[in-house]
Amino acid sequence: MRLTLNRSEIRITENLMFRLLPVQILLSAISAINGIVTGLFAANYVGADAMSAVGLYGPIGNFSGALGAILVGGASILCGQYLGKDLKEKLQNVFTLDILLSAVISVLIILFLLGEALLSNGFLTDDPALWEIFRGYLLGQAIGILPDLLGKQLAAFLSLENKTKRTTMASIIFIIANLCFNYLFLVIFRLEAFGLSLASSLGLWVFLLVEAGGFDRNSAARFNIRELKWKESLDILKIGIPGGISFLYFAVRGIVINDMILKYVGNPGLAAFSAVNSFLNLFWAIPTGMQAVSRMLFSVSIGEEDKQTVLDTMRISLYRFLPLQVVISLILVALAVPFTNLYYQDPASLVYPLTVSGFRYLPLCMPFSLICMFFVCYWQNADRQLPVHILGAIDGIAATVLFTCLLVPAMGMDAVYWANLLNGLVTTLFIVIYSFCKRRRFPKSVEDLMVVPSSFGVKKEDRMDLSVKDMEGVLRVSQEVDAFCLAHGLTKRQSSLAGLFLEEMAGDVVAHGGTKDNKAHSVDIRVAIKGEEVILRIKDDCIPFDPSERLSLIDPEDPVKNLGIRLVYQSAKSVTYRNLLGLNVLTIII
């Protein structure tokens, strides 16, 4: 056993984040894969005008995505905090509200799309030929609104419950179904723009049905309308709006930028912009997945008032995820020409060089956006709505539109790409300025940059972190913990019980959880003094081990069996076991 500066625990947190990351990227990539498949089939089987129709729908898709993001952000943050506090009834209430609100919003969007497709006369374009193509595309999209919104909500809850196999299976089945439907409707039945959107809509229905099978009686998130408390819907919206409103800004920005492209560049510019965005959406799933992982860790650790894990989550995000994203962005830039050839094969065409430029510039925006995402997640969880609103307005519309308006008359299509890069610089600068204004000094550390309140969590001097990997280390825990508690003025009884309890429970984890597979594990122990209470927390990545299940297992031939566990439950004020995001967390209060 060794006294650490949280190195073992940060390693567990890092391993957890990278374990969650592939599934979150895959979930984020669903709409991106949908867009790429749609774009490729549109460019190769329908024509360039269909690609323009896809681009025209972009602002509407952003609007729908904004509403879904508001609900996902608010509900998942609340439920993560409720998981951290072990408030299961509140979690179920939020889940039920989230599903109901998603269904209501879906119906409203569907009615809007049907009204525009059937009654409007030139929505978003005054080109009659393009409008007829766009009309069919709207009708097909209306069919997929409900499964799209509901699917995003269910995916977030499945991730919180660590049901990654279900979400992975749903994602893979969606990709296969989407390809099959596109081939059927476009190549065989020649349904053109309507077939494009219908294929993705039916694929989303398949995705939703597979996800729904992951919720059963044992799920923490269950639909229960009988004891519904509508008041918490306001909390969902309050927390979710600042982050989700960025999508609304993107919708408005998309309308303005599309109009300026058509005015100064023409249809080739819009077709190029649509192709680049459609394809890069797949790779935007990487930073979006990183954001989702960070949001889950922030919500649970803030619910637990675990300051160290909050800081570790941001450090891992900035020191591990961000460099990875930089490398990916540079690779994308290097592959600009091959990516362009997927959509347009004639280098002499007007659209070809505009598309190449897009692939060379826009990937460089991703690292800047990722920094923005991390801080928005943290601010949302920390209930700092003002900086989220300000950053959302800057990133979502103000900076990009301003730079585009200033540069596009002279630079043409390159102005749109450069505007996005300049926007990234401005948003990163805002984070530093916000920290400077709050701290009255230039930030020198991640904690300074985050502006973590000194009152949050337990003070460093009132906390001790230990890490054990074997029984030899477990046997020495008692002495370390006993001495620490006595040094903080606790009674001899409390100090002895703290050491005894940790020796018993950590020993069980090592014996029963850490030896059942061939993987290396460590058990991280935190002792915190809060007032007159001692809070003991054991966190590990071993196989699930709930000590409460052994309370009633008394062997007549061995009456002392499980005696230590029974002693802990009888003597402690409270003992709580939870499996959070695949980690075992046992909390004992003395």
C-alpha positions in Angstrom: 0.0 0.0 0.0 1.2 3.5 -0.7 0.0 7.0 0.1 -0.7 8.7 -3.2 -1.6 12.0 -4.7 -4.5 10.4 -6.4 -2.4 8.8 -9.1 -4.1 5.5 -8.8 -7.6 7.0 -8.8 -6.9 9.3 -11.7 -5.7 6.1 -13.6 -9.0 4.4 -12.8 -10.9 7.6 -13.9 -8.8 7.7 -17.1 -9.4 4.0 -17.9 -13.1 4.5 -17.3 -13.3 7.5 -19.6 -11.5 5.7 -22.4 -13.6 2.6 -21.9 -16.8 4.7 -22.2 -15.5 6.7 -25.1 -15.9 4.2 -28.1 -19.6 3.7 -27.3 -20.2 7.4 -26.9 -18.5 8.1 -30.2 -20.5 5.4 -31.9 -23.7 6.9 -30.5 -22.7 10.4 -31.6 -21.8 9.0 -35.0 -25.3 7.7 -35.7 -26.6 10.9 -37.2 -23.2 11.5 -38.8 -23.2 8.1 -40.5 -26.8 8.8 -41.5 -25.6 12.1 -43.1 -22.7 10.5 -44.9 -24.8 7.7 -46.3 -27.4 10.2 -47.4 -24.8 12.5 -48.9 -23.1 9.7 -50.9 -26.3 8.3 -52.2 -27.6 11.8 -53.0 -24.4 12.8 -54.9 -24.2 9.5 -56.8 -27.8 8.4 -57.4 -29.9 11.6 -57.3 -27.7 14.5 -58.2 -26.1 17.7 -56.9 -29.5 19.4 -56.3 -30.4 16.7 -53.8 -27.1 17.5 -52.0 -28.3 21.2 -51.9 -31.6 20.0 -50.4 -29.7 18.1 -47.7 -27.9 21.4 -47.0 -31.1 23.3 -46.8 -32.5 20.9 -44.2 -29.4 21.5 -42.0 -30.9 24.4 -40.0 -34.1 22.4 -39.4 -32.0 19.4 -38.3 -30.1 21.7 -36.0 -33.3 23.0 -34.5 -34.6 19.5 -33.8 -31.1 18.6 -32.5 -31.2 21.6 -30.2 -34.5 20.5 -28.5 -33.1 16.9 -28.2 -29.8 18.2 -26.7 -31.7 20.4 -24.2 -33.6 17.3 -22.9 -30.5 15.0 -23.0 -28.3 17.5 -21.3 -30.8 18.4 -18.6 -32.0 14.9 -17.9 -28.7 13.1 -18.0 -27.0 15.7 -15.7 -29.8 15.5 -13.2 -29.9 11.7 -13.3 -26.1 11.5 -13.0 -26.3 13.6 -9.8 -29.2 11.5 -8.5 -27.1 8.4 -9.1 -24.3 10.0 -7.2 -26.7 10.7 -4.3 -28.5 7.3 -4.7 -31.9 9.0 -5.2 -33.6 6.3 -7.4 -37.2 7.7 -7.2 -36.0 11.1 -8.4 -34.1 9.4 -11.2 -37.2 7.5 -12.4 -39.3 10.7 -12.3 -36.7 12.6 -14.5 -36.6 9.7 -16.9 -40.4 9.6 -17.3 -40.6 13.4 -17.8 -37.8 13.2 -20.4 -39.6 10.6 -22.5 -42.9 12.5 -22.3 -41.4 15.8 -23.2 -39.5 14.2 -26.1 -42.7 12.7 -27.5 -44.6 16.0 -27.3 -41.9 18.0 -29.0 -41.6 15.3 -31.7 -45.3 15.6 -32.5 -45.0 19.4 -32.8 -42.0 19.2 -35.1 -43.7 16.6 -37.3 -46.7 18.8 -37.7 -44.5 21.7 -38.7 -42.6 19.7 -41.3 -45.8 18.3 -42.8 -47.3 21.8 -42.9 -44.3 23.2 -44.7 -44.1 20.3 -47.1 -47.8 20.3 -48.0 -48.8 23.9 -47.6 -45.8 26.1 -47.9 -44.6 27.5 -51.2 -40.8 27.9 -51.4 -39.6 27.4 -47.8 -35.9 28.4 -47.5 -35.4 28.8 -51.2 -37.0 30.7 -54.1 -35.8 28.1 -56.7 -38.9 26.2 -57.8 -37.0 23.1 -59.0 -35.0 22.9 -55.8 -38.1 23.4 -53.7 -39.8 20.4 -55.3 -36.9 18.2 -54.3 -36.8 19.7 -50.9 -40.5 19.1 -50.4 -40.1 15.3 -50.8 -37.1 15.4 -48.5 -39.1 17.1 -45.7 -41.9 14.5 -45.9 -39.4 11.6 -45.4 -37.7 13.4 -42.5 -41.0 13.9 -40.7 -41.3 10.1 -40.3 -38.0 9.9 -38.4 -38.4 12.8 -35.9 -39.9 10.7 -33.1 -37.4 7.9 -33.1 -34.6 10.3 -33.5 -35.5 12.3 -30.3 -36.5 9.3 -28.3 -33.4 7.3 -29.4 -31.1 10.1 -28.1 -32.7 10.1 -24.7 -32.6 6.3 -24.3 -29.0 6.2 -25.4 -28.0 8.6 -22.6 -29.8 6.6 -19.9 -28.4 3.3 -21.2 -24.9 4.8 -20.9 -25.5 5.9 -17.3 -26.6 2.3 -16.5 -23.4 1.0 -18.1 -25.4 -1.0 -20.7 -22.9 -0.3 -23.5 -23.5 -3.6 -25.3 -27.1 -2.7 -26.0 -26.2 0.7 -27.4 -23.4 -0.7 -29.5 -25.7 -3.4 -30.9 -28.4 -0.8 -31.7 -25.8 1.4 -33.5 -24.5 -1.4 -35.6 -27.9 -2.6 -36.6 -28.9 1.0 -37.5 -25.9 1.4 -39.8 -26.7 -1.8 -41.6 -30.4 -1.0 -41.9 -29.7 2.5 -43.2 -27.5 1.2 -46.0 -30.1 -1.4 -47.0 -33.0 1.1 -47.0 -31.0 3.6 -49.1 -30.1 1.0 -51.6 -33.7 -0.2 -51.7 -35.4 3.2 -52.1 -32.8 4.9 -54.3 -31.2 2.2 -56.5 -34.2 -0.1 -56.9 -37.4 2.0 -56.4 -35.9 5.4 -57.5 -37.7 7.5 -54.9 -35.0 10.2 -55.1 -35.1 12.9 -52.3 -38.1 11.3 -50.5 -36.3 8.0 -50.6 -33.1 9.6 -49.1 -34.9 10.9 -46.0 -37.3 7.9 -45.7 -34.3 5.5 -45.5 -32.7 7.3 -42.6 -36.1 7.7 -40.8 -36.8 3.9 -41.0 -33.3 3.2 -39.8 -33.9 5.4 -36.8 -37.1 3.4 -35.9 -35.0 0.2 -36.0 -32.4 1.9 -33.7 -35.1 2.9 -31.2 -36.7 -0.5 -31.0 -33.4 -2.2 -30.3 -32.6 0.3 -27.6 -36.0 0.0 -25.9 -35.2 -3.7 -25.3 -32.4 -2.6 -22.9 -34.9 -1.4 -20.3 -36.3 -4.0 -17.9 -37.5 -4.3 -14.3 -33.9 -4.1 -13.0 -33.2 -0.8 -14.8 -32.8 2.2 -12.5 -34.4 4.3 -15.3 -38.0 3.1 -15.5 -41.1 4.7 -17.0 -43.5 5.5 -14.2 -46.3 7.9 -14.9 -48.4 7.2 -11.8 -46.3 9.3 -9.4 -45.2 11.9 -11.8 -43.9 15.2 -10.5 -44.1 17.8 -13.3 -42.2 20.4 -11.4 -38.8 18.7 -12.2 -39.4 19.3 -15.9 -38.5 22.9 -15.2 -35.2 21.7 -13.7 -34.5 19.6 -16.9 -35.1 22.7 -19.1 -33.1 25.0 -16.8 -30.0 22.8 -16.9 -30.4 21.7 -20.5 -31.2 25.0 -22.2 -27.9 26.8 -21.9 -26.1 23.9 -23.6 -28.8 22.9 -26.0 -29.5 26.4 -27.1 -26.2 26.3 -29.0 -28.0 24.1 -31.6 -30.7 26.8 -32.0 -27.9 29.3 -32.6 -26.5 26.8 -35.2 -29.9 26.7 -36.9 -30.0 30.4 -37.2 -26.4 30.6 -38.2 -27.0 27.9 -40.8 -29.8 29.9 -42.4 -27.7 33.1 -42.5 -24.5 31.3 -43.8 -26.5 29.4 -46.5 -28.0 32.6 -47.7 -24.6 34.3 -47.9 -23.1 31.4 -49.7 -25.8 31.4 -52.3 -25.5 35.2 -52.7 -21.7 35.4 -53.0 -20.7 31.9 -54.2 -23.8 30.2 -55.6 -25.0 26.6 -55.7 -21.5 25.1 -56.0 -20.5 26.7 -52.7 -23.6 25.4 -50.9 -23.0 21.9 -52.4 -19.4 21.9 -51.3 -20.2 23.2 -47.8 -22.9 20.5 -47.5 -20.6 17.7 -48.6 -17.8 18.7 -46.3 -20.2 19.1 -43.3 -22.0 15.9 -44.1 -18.8 13.9 -44.2 -17.0 15.6 -41.2 -20.1 15.0 -39.1 -18.8 11.5 -38.7 -15.5 12.8 -37.2 -17.4 15.4 -35.1 -18.7 12.3 -33.3 -15.3 12.0 -31.7 -15.3 15.3 -29.8 -19.0 14.9 -29.2 -18.4 11.5 -27.6 -15.6 13.0 -25.5 -18.0 15.6 -24.4 -20.6 13.0 -23.4 -18.1 11.0 -21.4 -16.9 14.2 -19.5 -20.5 15.2 -18.8 -21.3 11.8 -17.2 -18.2 12.0 -15.0 -18.9 15.6 -14.1 -22.5 14.9 -13.1 -21.8 11.9 -11.0 -18.7 13.4 -9.2 -20.5 16.7 -8.5 -23.5 14.7 -7.1 -21.0 12.9 -4.8 -19.3 16.3 -4.0 -16.1 14.6 -5.1 -13.8 17.6 -5.9 -10.8 15.5 -6.9 -12.7 13.5 -9.5 -14.1 16.7 -11.0 -10.6 18.0 -11.4 -9.3 14.7 -12.7 -12.1 14.5 -15.3 -11.1 18.0 -16.7 -7.4 17.1 -16.6 -7.9 13.9 -18.5 -10.2 15.7 -20.9 -7.6 18.4 -21.6 -4.4 16.3 -21.4 -5.5 13.1 -23.0 -8.6 13.7 -25.1 -7.6 17.0 -26.6 -4.1 15.9 -27.9 -5.8 12.9 -29.5 -8.3 15.2 -31.2 -5.4 17.4 -32.6 -3.8 14.3 -34.2 -7.1 13.2 -35.7 -7.8 16.7 -37.1 -4.3 16.8 -38.8 -5.0 13.5 -40.4 -8.3 14.7 -41.8 -6.5 17.8 -43.3 -4.0 15.5 -45.0 -6.8 13.5 -46.6 -8.7 16.4 -48.1 -8.4 15.4 -51.7 -9.4 11.7 -51.2 -12.4 12.8 -49.2 -13.4 15.2 -51.9 -13.3 12.5 -54.5 -15.9 10.5 -52.6 -18.4 13.2 -53.7 -17.1 15.0 -56.8 -14.6 13.4 -59.2 -14.0 16.2 -61.7 -11.2 18.6 -60.6 -12.2 21.1 -63.3 -15.7 21.6 -61.8 -16.5 24.6 -59.7 -17.5 22.6 -56.7 -14.3 20.5 -56.5 -11.8 23.1 -55.3 -14.3 24.6 -52.9 -14.8 21.1 -51.3 -11.1 20.5 -51.0 -10.6 23.8 -49.2 -13.4 22.9 -46.8 -11.7 19.6 -45.9 -8.4 21.5 -45.3 -9.8 24.1 -43.0 -12.8 22.9 -41.1 -11.1 19.9 -39.3 -8.8 22.5 -37.6 -11.9 23.9 -35.7 -12.4 20.6 -33.8 -9.8 21.0 -31.1 -11.0 24.5 -30.3 -14.6 23.3 -30.2 -13.6 20.4 -27.9 -12.2 22.8 -25.3 -15.5 24.8 -25.4 -17.5 21.5 -25.0 -15.6 20.5 -21.9 -16.1 23.8 -20.1 -19.8 24.0 -21.1 -20.3 20.5 -19.6 -18.6 21.5 -16.3 -20.4 24.9 -16.1 -23.8 23.1 -16.7 -23.2 20.7 -13.9 -21.9 23.4 -11.6 -25.0 25.4 -12.3 -23.2 28.3 -13.9 -25.7 29.3 -16.5 -24.4 32.8 -17.4 -21.0 31.8 -19.0 -22.8 28.9 -20.8 -25.2 31.3 -22.3 -22.5 33.8 -23.3 -20.2 31.2 -24.8 -23.2 29.5 -26.5 -24.1 32.8 -28.2 -20.5 33.6 -29.2 -19.8 30.0 -30.5 -23.2 29.4 -32.0 -23.8 32.5 -34.0 -22.1 35.8 -33.2 -18.5 35.2 -34.0 -18.9 33.0 -37.1 -21.6 35.2 -38.7 -19.6 38.4 -37.9 -16.4 37.0 -39.5 -18.3 35.6 -42.5 -20.0 38.9 -43.1 -16.7 40.8 -42.9 -14.7 38.4 -45.1 -17.0 36.8 -47.7 -17.2 39.7 -50.1 -13.4 39.6 -50.6 -12.6 35.9 -49.9 -15.6 34.1 -51.2 -16.1 30.6 -49.9 -12.8 30.6 -48.0 -14.3 33.3 -45.7 -16.8 30.8 -44.4 -14.1 28.3 -43.5 -11.8 31.0 -41.9 -14.7 32.3 -40.0 -15.1 29.0 -38.2 -11.4 28.9 -37.3 -11.5 32.5 -35.9 -14.6 31.5 -33.9 -12.6 28.8 -32.2 -9.9 31.2 -31.2 -12.5 33.6 -29.7 -14.3 30.9 -27.7 -11.0 29.6 -26.2 -10.0 33.2 -25.3 -13.4 33.7 -23.6 -12.7 30.7 -21.2 -9.5 32.3 -20.1 -11.0 35.8 -19.7 -13.9 34.3 -17.6 -11.4 32.7 -15.3 -9.4 35.9 -15.0 -12.5 37.9 -14.2 -13.6 35.5 -11.4 -10.1 34.9 -9.9 -8.7 38.4 -10.5 -5.5 36.7 -11.8 -4.3 34.8 -14.8 -5.1 31.1 -14.4 -2.0 29.0 -13.6 -3.7 25.6 -13.3 -6.7 23.6 -14.4 -8.3 24.3 -11.1 -7.8 28.0 -11.6 -9.2 27.8 -15.2 -12.3 25.9 -13.9 -12.8 28.4 -11.0 -13.7 25.5 -8.7 -15.2 27.1 -5.5 -13.1 26.5 -2.3 -16.3 25.5 -0.5 -17.0 22.6 -2.9 -16.3 19.2 -1.5 -13.9 18.3 1.3 -10.7 20.4 1.9 -7.5 18.7 0.9 -6.1 18.6 4.4 -9.3 16.8 5.6 -9.0 14.1 3.0 -6.7 11.1 2.6 -6.4 9.0 -0.5 -5.0 5.5 -0.4 -4.6 2.8 -3.0 -4.2 -1.0 -2.5 -3.8 -3.8 -4.9 -3.3 -6.9 -2.7 -4.1 -8.2 0.8 -0.7 -7.1 2.1 -1.7 -3.5 1.4 -5.2 -4.0 2.8 -3.7 -5.2 6.2 -1.9 -1.9 6.5 -4.9 0.4 5.8 -6.1 0.3 9.4 -3.0 1.9 10.8 -2.9 4.7 8.2 -6.6 5.5 8.6 -6.5 5.3 12.4 -3.6 7.7 12.7 -5.3 10.1 10.2 -8.6 10.2 12.1 -6.8 10.7 15.5 -4.8 13.5 14.1 -8.1 15.3 13.2 -9.4 15.1 16.7 -11.8 12.2 16.3 -12.6 9.8 19.1 -10.6 6.7 19.6 -13.7 4.6 18.8 -14.4 6.4 15.5 -10.8 6.2 14.5 -10.6 2.4 15.3 -13.9 1.7 13.5 -12.8 3.6 10.4 -9.6 1.5 10.1 -11.4 -1.7 10.9 -14.2 -1.1 8.4 -11.9 -0.2 5.6 -9.7 -3.3 6.3 -12.8 -5.5 6.2 -14.5 -4.1 3.1 -11.4 -3.4 1.1 -10.2 -6.9 1.9 -13.5 -8.3 0.6 -13.1 -6.3 -2.7 -9.6 -7.6 -3.3 -10.5 -11.2 -2.3 -13.8 -11.4 -4.2 -13.6 -8.8 -6.9 -10.0 -8.5 -7.9 -9.2 -12.2 -8.3 -12.1 -13.3 -10.5 -10.4 -12.3 -13.8 -6.9 -12.0 -15.2 -6.9 -8.2 -15.3 -4.9 -5.8 -13.1 -7.1 -3.9 -10.6 -6.6 -1.4 -7.8 -8.8 -0.4 -5.0 -8.9 3.3 -4.2 -9.8 4.4 -0.7 -10.8 7.9 0.3 -11.2 9.0 4.0 -12.8 12.4 4.4 -13.6 14.2 7.7 -16.7 16.3 7.4 -17.8 17.9 10.7 -18.1 15.1 13.2 -18.5 12.4 10.6 -16.0 10.2 8.9 -16.9 9.4 5.3 -15.2 6.3 3.9 -15.4 5.6 0.2 -14.0 2.6 -1.6 -13.9 2.8 -5.4 -12.7 0.0 -7.7 -13.0 -1.3 -11.3 -13.3 -5.0 -10.2 -16.3 -7.1 -11.0 -19.5 -6.0 -9.2 -19.5 -6.9 -5.5 -22.4 -5.8 -3.4 -21.6 -6.5 0.3 -25.3 -6.2 1.3 -26.1 -9.4 -0.6 -23.9 -11.3 2.0 -25.6 -9.9 5.1 -28.1 -12.7 5.4 -25.8 -15.5 4.3 -25.1 -17.2 7.7 -23.5 -20.6 7.5 -24.7 -22.9 10.5 -21.4 -24.7 10.2 -19.4 -21.4 10.2 -21.3 -18.8 12.3 -18.4 -16.3 11.9 -18.7 -16.2 8.2 -19.5 -12.7 6.9 -19.3 -11.5 10.5 -17.2 -8.5 9.4 -19.7 -7.3 6.9 -22.5 -7.7 9.5 -20.5 -5.7 12.0 -20.0 -2.8 9.5 -23.7 -2.6 8.7 -24.7 -2.7 12.3 -22.2 -0.1 13.6 -22.0 2.4 10.8 -24.5 5.3 10.3 -25.0 4.3 6.7 -23.6 2.0 4.1 -24.3 2.5 0.4 -23.2 0.4 -2.5 -23.6 1.6 -6.1 -22.3 0.6 -9.5 -21.7 3.9 -11.3 -20.7 3.8 -14.9 -19.1 0.4 -14.4 -17.2 1.3 -11.2 -18.1 -0.1 -7.8 -18.5 2.6 -5.2 -19.0 1.7 -1.5 -19.6 4.7 0.9 -19.6 4.2 4.7 -20.5 7.0 7.1 -19.4 6.6 10.7 
